[in-house]
Amino acid sequence: YPGFPEGISGQELAELMVKQAKKRGAEIRELEEVLKMDLKGDVKIVETNKGTYEAKAIIIETGCAHRKLGVPGEEEFRGRGVSYCGLCDGPFFKDKRVLVVGGGNAAATTALYLSGLASEVLLVHRRDVLRAEEALVKRLEEKGVKFILSSVVEEIYGTDLVEGVKIKSLKTGEVKDIPVDGVFIQVGEVPNSQLAAEAGVEVDGRGFIIVDIRQRTNLPGVLAAGDVTNYPVKQVGTAIAQGITAAVEAYGLIRRPYWLR
């Protein structure tokens, strides 16, 4: 991330942002679930499990959830060998055998990271070629990551922890048992936009909230930013830029002209 030559973890960066926001007077409500939103009137109403809020403008930044495989064992072993974050959980699999599921850049970068920790990294993808950038694929080959192509995970199994997976070849139909200690699932994300859509916010065919260059949705006074929007680049930097744009736009809706104090 810009400004950190030695790098910084996502958790550390988030903690710094929270600290800065609180110093500026922001009030952060945690462990509070939004149940319903009424966004079509001049006053926006948000109902939570702890109360009701009213505002002239609202910014939706609900992000995305990891797409799941939907196979037996996935939920059962989540946190016990099944992971959706290589950076978060990779260190727990040092010198162990792991499997990465997916064929895009996210799966490739996860496999690369794990190759520096695990004793062996396997990567399974349903197509016969990886969708990741060519440079990433080349680095995977250099690191000795083994590809299992035209195949899918049928089941994740174990006792207390993950012990292996069943892999099915889409070409032959053959199912093989492959012993692994960890399964890292990187098959895309699903936007957390259901509540917004139910409140009348327009989403695209994949469920991402449609915004214009000023982060405005189809409803006046309702803005959105970050991964939940249909903006194609999903990075921390772009999410922050969108958040700033949305905040300026929201402030302009409350006070015109926005630069008056």
Secondary structure by P-SEA (a helix, b strand, c coil): cccccccccaaaaaaaaaaaaaaabbbbbcccccccccccccbbbbbcccccccccbbbbccccccccccccccccccccccccccccccccccccccccccccaaaaaaaaaacccccbbbbbbccccccccaaaaaaaaaaccccccccccccccccccccbbbbbbccccbbbbbbbcbbbbccbbbbccaaaaaacccccccccbbbccccccccccbbbbccccccccccaaaaaaaaaaaaaaaaaaaccccccc
